[in-house]
Amino acid sequence: MATSRETAANKRSSSKSGPARRTSGGAKKAATPDQGQSDLIRKPPEIAKFTTEEDSQAYRDMLLIRRFEEKAGQLYGRGLIGGFCHLYIGQEAVVTGVQMVLKEGDQVITAYRDHGHMLATGMDPKGVMAELTGRRGGYSKGKGGSMHMFSRDKHFYGGHGIVGAQVSLGTGLAFANRYRGNDNLCCTYFGDGAANQGQVYESFNMASLWDLPVIYIIENNQYAMGTSVTRSSAETHFNQRGVSFRIPGMEVDGMDVRAVKAAAEEAAEFVRGGNGPIILEMKTYRYRGHSMSDPAKYRSKEEVDKMKDREHDPIERVKARLIDGGMSEEDVKAIDKEIRGVINEAAEFAQNDPEPDPSELWTDIYAEDGSEAA
Amino acid sequence: MNMVQALNSALDVKLEDDPDILTFGEDVGYFGGVFRVTDKLQEKYGLTRCFDTPISEGGIVATAIGMGAYGLRPVVEIQFADYILPAFDQLVSEAARLRYRSNGEFWAPITVRVPYGGGIFGGQTHSQSPEALFAHVVGLKSVIPSNPYDAKGLLISAIEDDDPVIFFEPKRLYNGLFEGRPDDPVKPWKDHPLADVPEDVYRIPLGKARMVREGADVTVLAYGTMVHVALSAIEECGIDAELIDLRSIVPLDIDAIVESVQRTGRCVIAHEASRYGGFGGELSALVQERCFHHLRAPIERVAGWDTPYPHAFEWDYFPGPQRVIDAMQRTQEV
């Protein structure tokens, strides 16, 4: 078995000493030192109209995230969630649109603003909320908290609190796909702030060198905590950050779920085609502060209000389309009501579920469960 | 086999054994590793299972963690232990903690091989012994062989282990044993009984110390190069010392240590790393906590000085046999 795999891998490889592969059909195939970089800065694809079913699904998925986050904000305000809590409100279209094009087995990994990604991959809102409140029914039995949840079943690899650290992990996951020879890709999310971390560029280099199936999704919500991109980044067009590594990039309207889906579709096809990584810069916006303790005084109310209006808000835009398309107000309200029910149930569970047993403090440290190594 | 060949053999048999194992790092593939530990493995196992990486230590370790979380079993080489610091964030925040914060859903069964230690005139960025930094990180294991036989058996156990293991290879011992006497001619491994290394798979469990020499007067705890330095010191001074090679510091064979110190009533701890905050401090505390009523003299630590590793004063810095002898004698005077 080892032999057949290694032979196949070797056949694909053109490098003298690494597992690199350049396929004949890839956009990067003719890369030579003196070639221009224009092929790397790509226009996003045309936005395809959504069917009513797609709009309805997108509405439901985005609303679930928004209502979840609003509820989390309330529980935090009541002191039921301690520590750190980063809300995804405003950015829902990004993860929702991307998730629409993924197939079974594709991995998702992200940073600490992660509740939306978990819900989008299909993780149970009860388990996510109970993790926020530190209860035993939480995805990490309450030991992880807001920033640290995982699901093998949903191929969700966290949930990482160190800015930028997940980018290299996602690159490793993509390598594993390539090594196993499956047709999966890894969606590696990070923010405009993380885009300035050194290890991101180590990852870009390796992913491109070895043609790894990874989509780097930069959620540019325009603020690295309190520092705007113009104050933190010499190149604010993050889709161009891969140019030195011959990674193509697209700038996408991350407030329009259809634009996100169209771009993700093209990216997934590119990546699955063995062409190596691609970067999607999602222009998006978070309505709340960086975390619950951030009053967001570094931007004006007008700026925030403009993004929240009906023209920009990702959920309002879909809702308007649904109603234009003939869905009745009652039907829309019925979806709202159903989502509220799911969220209330999650909140109830998260408040009533017991805390983990104190013995859990000592579990899952080493493989020899429950024992100190020394 | 010398230690390089033994390590190469461990990688070879495991690559043969398990298709999910792969090995990579700077110059690991085509060149076969700067110390030749991965020599000919690329030829044998192909470009996808043994390959070169960019000079990106953080990226090397992090991609390995991602692969490990997915189910592969990567063995990476960080060319010198001194270069591991760019990867420290990934080892501490991701590899060590993944299992705990994911409720046991994911873990990082990776092995990070790091040539370490002094005696090669490498100066401060090619000679250091950073094991204490890693021993402090809950979730990591730290293994340090002192001879070819142990090197192979311990590396196989490390690779098969489901936890992240930092595997410190004393580079001064790669091609011959070194007793901390730089003017002596190099002693090749071939005449040493522990250079008799089987070709096949065998394992030495992590957390099991090796009794190097039994004795009644003092217990000497050492690992890596210092095992040979201490043995040479014991043979020179005539004190009937018991010498224990710890082999791994996490997990630690505390039972073997306690049993010995309770018998001898005296303890000397020897490591190359600088003294303040070194692993000797932890060993000293553990011994004191468990053997207080048996101790007949203060615990002695023999270590590098609390300075950066110097280039010019290599043999003043390196804790050679005379410093071990002095420490053992001090324990006898009380």
Interface residues (C-beta under 8 A of the other chain):
Chain A: M1 A2 R5 E6 T7 A9 N10 S13 S15 K16 S17 G18 P19 Q107 I109 Y139 S140 K141 K143 G144 H148 M149 F150 S151 R152 Y157 G158 G159 H160 G161 I162 A165 S168 L169 G170 T171 G172 L173 A174 F175 A176 N177 Y179 R180 C186 G198 Q199 E202 S203 N205 M206 L209 T363 D364 I365 Y366 A367 D369 A373 A374
Chain B: E16 P19 L22 G29 Y30 F31 Q42 Y45 G46 L47 T48 R49 F51 D52 T53 P54 S56 G58 G59 A62 T63 A64 I65 G66 M67 G68 A69 Y70 G71 L72 P86 D89 Q90 S93 E94 L98 R99 Y100 R101 S102 N103 G104 E105 F106 W107 V138 G139 K141 D161 D162 D163 G207 V250 P251 L252 I254
